[in-house]
């Protein structure tokens, strides 16, 4: 039976999956301000409105008229419900703690308030960080192209990268910015097709490998907060390193008879060419170290931009190292091909990780949404290259590639 119908539905299904995830996130989001009573074994909350800046150390909370309070709530809150409906609070429950010090009142802003009181200076700083991240990523690929024997100018690498980002957003059917980037760079080097294509694959793979490595370092340095993730993230990183060793080192290749296996596979000429192109990078350890350093810089800039967004929203509990861990883990999970651009999946992951770190889930989701919107705006700027000479032909190539992927994703 033909696989074409299944492949044709893959793109729309990913979009539906992303929309369902976003809908679920929106459904569970607290849109109104909340008063929270945290006691041993339970956490109760009621809706209302915060008076003043929720980020200060003391606020006044107005209980909603429909707020329902049982006997578990402190007397002052129940009395306020039957009186003025106003409760004075001090941050961290300093004035509300029980003698055992395990129960306290606190407040949490709703999503509407979080976005309304966003500091715009943080947006500008975050965007600058994301642009620097893109610059380091382009520089990494530019150097990898030179290793592959496909030299080009840095500006051309920048142009192809942002064209890939742009087509990924606006042309239905493309499965990633790397697809159009790979096609364009291969057409610029028709005599070294395998090397040009492998530069794109290595660029993406190295970036992901360094990202997982940063996640491993961050979760181990963050104490016990990521205790349940430490083993799994470390095992995944170790498996990736072992896989690279088996593919690149001559001894395991001989033991596993990799060349003989390639000889028996369909399209062996293409696979052998890609294998030779991949092994070429193993012969340049210094350049690969530089590329790994650029990858680390890329992810550091992204984490710095997300940190700036967190501060702009008023998050004050997480350390810079914890932001590195959150961004690394969330981006690894978002890289799974389950939803376009990681939408929905990223928001759920950010919210969960913020909750694990005892920060506001609402802030985590707000940070994730803003992060993706800023990156989307930056990627849309890649469309400016279509205004340059030859832009019309590039647009036609992108649409042609999308149509070919819908009909037969494995054709190229």
N, C-alpha and C positions, 0 to 999 in steps of 0.2 A: 504493500500500500504506500502511496506517495506521502512524503513528509511535508509537501508544500503547504497544505492547509494549516498544519500545526505551526509552521514558521510564520505564515502570514498573520496568524492571530497572536503571535508572541508579543509584538509591540503594543497593540491595544490592551492586552491583558496586563502588561506592566504598568500602563497608564491607569487602568482601573484599580490595580493593586495600590498604587500610590495615592489615588483619590480616596480609596477606602481607609487607608491608614491615616491620611490627613483628617478625614471626617471623624474617625475614632478619637484622634488626638484632640480635635476641636470639641467633641462631645464631652470628654472628661476634663477639659480645661476649666479652671475656675475663672469665670469672666467677671465676677464681683469680688470685692474685698471680703476677707474672712477674718473672724476672730477664732483663735485656736486654743483649746484647753488640752494640754498634754499632761497625762497622768500615767502612772505605771500600768502598762498593758493596754492603754487606749489613747486615742487622740480624737477629740470632738471638735466640730467647727460649725459656726453659723455665719450667715451672710450679713453684710452691713456696708458701712462706708467709713473710710479712714479720713479724718480731718487733718489737713496739713501734709507735710512731706513724709511718706511712709519710711524713708531711709534714715530719719532722725532717731534719736534714742528714746523719745517719749512722744506719744500721740494720743489723740482722743478718738475713740471708736464709737460710731453711732450704729446701734443694733437695728437691723431691718425690722419693720413692723410684723412681718410674718415669721420672725425667728422663733424657733421652738427650743426651749431649754429644759432639760430634765434635772433631777436632784444631784447629778454628778458635777454640775457646774458650780464654781465658787459662789458664795452667797452674794458678793458684790455685783456679780454679773446678773444673777437672778433678780436682785433688787432693782438693778438698772432697767431690766426688762419691764418691770411693773411700775417703774417711775419715769425718769427722763429719757431712758434708752441710751444714755451716754456712759461710757466706761473709760477712765483714764488709765493708760498703760505705760510701762517702762520696758525698754528693749531687753530681751533675754529673760524676761520675767523676774528681774532683780527685786521688784517690790511685791511679787505675787507668789514666791516660792513657799511651798509647805516646809515644815520643820525638817523633813527628811531631804529636802532639796531636790526632789524628783518630779515635782509637778509645777507647771507654770503656765501663765497666759502669754500668748504672743499674737502677732498679726501677720497676715500675708496679703500682698496686693493682688488684685485681679488683673487679667490680661489687658483690659482696657486702660487701667491706670498705669501699668508698666510701660506701654507704648506712648501714652500721653505725656509721661514725665521723662522720656528718654532724653539724655544729654546729646545734642547733635554733634558736639565736638568729638565724641567717641566714634560716631559714624565716619567722620572724615579721617580719623586716625586709622580706623579699621580698614577703610578702603585703600589707604596708602600702603598698609601692610599687605593686603591681598595683591596689589599691583607688584610690590617687591617680590612676593612669592611667585607670581607669574614670570617675572624677569629671571629669577634663579632657575625656574623650570625650563624656560626657553634656552638659557645658557647651557644647561645640562645636555639638552637634546642637540644643540649646535655642536658641542664637543663630541658627542657620540657619533654624529654624522661624519665628522672628520676622521674618527677612528675607523669607520666603516668604508672609508675611501669615497665618501660622497660629500665633499666639502661644499659649503655654501656660506653666504654672508649671515651675520647674526640677525640682521634685519629680515632676511628672507625666512629664517627659522621662526622669528617672531611673527611674521605675516602668516605663515602656514599654520602655526599653533593657534592663533586667534581666529583664523578662518575655520579651523576645525571646531573651536568652541562655538562660533556663530552658527555654522550649519547644524551642529548638534541641537541647537535650541529651536531653529526656525524651519528646518526641513524634516518632515515626518519620515520615519523609516531608518534614520541613522542610529546606530547602536552606541555611538560614542564619538567624541571629538577626534579620537585617534584614527577613526576609520577614514575620514576625508583627508586628514593629514597624511596618512600612509599612502593613499592613492596619489595625492599631489606630489609627494616627494619621490615616489617610485617613477612617476611620469617625467620628473626632472632628471632622473638618472636611469634611463631605460637599460643601460648595459650592466647596471649593478642593482637589479631589482630586489634580489634577496637581501643584499646588504642594507639597502635603503629601508626596506620593510622591517628588517630585524632591528634597526636603530630605534624605530617607534616602539617595538615590542619590549626591547631592553629598557628604553626610557620609562615606560609605564611600569614594567616589572621591578626595576630598581627603586623607583619611587615608592611602590607598595612595600617592598622588602624593608626599606629604611623606615617607613612609617610603622610597620609592625615592630621593628627593632626599638623605635622610640617608645612605642606602647609598652613593650616589655620593660624597658628601663624605668619608665614613669610609674608603672604599677608596683614595681619592686621598691622604688624609692619613696612611694607614698604611704608607707606603713601598712596597716591592716585594712584600710578602707576598700581595697580591691582584692581582698584575700581570695574570693571565689574565682576571680579571673586570672590570677597569676599563673596557675599551672597550665590552663588552656592556651593562653596567649604565648607562653614560653614554649610549649610543645609545638604550636603552629610555626613559630619562628625557627625553632630547631629543625623541624621537618623541611622548611624551605631551604635552609642552609645545606642540609644533607642532600636534598634534591639537586641543588646547584653543584655540589661537589661530585655527585654521581654523573652529571651531564658533562662537566668541564674537565675533570681530572682524567688523565690518560689511563691510570691503573683501573679504576672502576669501569671505565668505558670498555677496556679490554676484557675484564672479567664478565661484564654484562653483555658483551658482544653487540654493542650499540650499532656499529656499522652494518653487521649482518642483519639486524632487525630492520634497519632502514631500507636495506636492499629488498626486503620482502613486502614492504608496505606499498599501498597504492600511491601514485604520484611521487615515486621515490626520488625523481630528479629534483623536484621542488623541495622536498623535505631535506634532502642531502645538502642543497644549496643553503637552506635556512640553518641547518646544523653547522655548516662551515662558517656562516656569518656569525652565529652565536659564539662559537669557539674563538673567533677572532678577538672578541672582547676579553677573553681570559688571558690573552697574550699581552695585554696592556694593563697590568695591575695598578700602576700609578694613576693612569687616567681614570680607572674605575674608582679609585679612592677619591679622586677629585669629584667625580660624578656623585659618589655617595655623600660627600661633604655638601655639595650643592643641594642634594635631596634633603639633607638634614636642615639646611638653611631654608629651603622651601617650606618645610613643615613647621619650622620655628616661626617663620613670618605668619603663617596661617594661624598658629596658636596665639601669637601676639595680637593678631587682628581680632580673634575671638575673645581674648582677654580684655581688649579695649572695649568690645561690645558689652561684655559682662559688667565692666565698670560703668559704662554709659547707662546701663539699665539699673544700676544700683546694687549689683551683687558684690558683697564684701567678705564672704566667708572663704572662698576658694583661693588657694595659693597659685602662683604662676606654674609650678610643677604639676599641680592637679589639673590646671587647664590643659597642659600638654597631654596628660593622660586622657582627659575627656575627649579632646580633639582627635588624638591618635586612635583611640578605640572607636569613636563614633564614625570617623572617616573610613576605618577598615571595614566596619559593618555596612556603611553606606555604599562601599564599593561593590558589594554583592549585586549582581545584575537582576535585582528584584523590582526596582522602581526607577523610572527615569530620573537621573541626577540625584538619586538617593532621597527624593522628596517623600515625606511621610515617615520613611524608615529612619532618616536622620533626626527628625524632630522627636520621634518616640525614644530614640537612643539617647539624645541629649537630655531629655526630660528625666529618663530613668537614671542616668549617671549623675545628674545634679542631685536627684533624690538620694542616691546611694551615698553621696558626699555630704548629706544633710543640708543641702542648699535648696532653694525654691525650685520645684519642678516647673512652675510657670515661667520663671526666669530662664531656665534651661531651654524651654521650647521657644521662648521669645528670641533668645540669642541665636538658636539654630535657624529660625525663620529669617532673621535679619541677615545672618551670615550668607544664606543661600540667595537671598534677594540681591545683596551687594555683588556677589560673585556673578549672578545672572546678568546684572547691569553691566559689569565689566566685560563679560563674554559677548554681550550684544554689540559692544563697541567694535568687535572684530568685523562687523558688517561694513565698517568704513572702508575696508580694503577693497570692497566690491565697487567703490566709486573710482578706484584707480584704473589705469589702462588695463584691459583684460578682465575686468571685474564681471562683465556680462558672461564671458565664457566660463568663469569659475562658478557662477550661479547655475549655469546649465549643467556643468559637470556634477555639482552637488545633487541636483534634482535627478539626474540620470543614475547616480549611484544609489540614491534612495529607492528609485523604482526597481533597480536590479536586485537590491537586498530584499525587497518585499517578495519578488518572484523567486529568487534563489539565493539566500544569504551566504552560501558557501561558494558562489560562482567565482569570486576573486580571492 
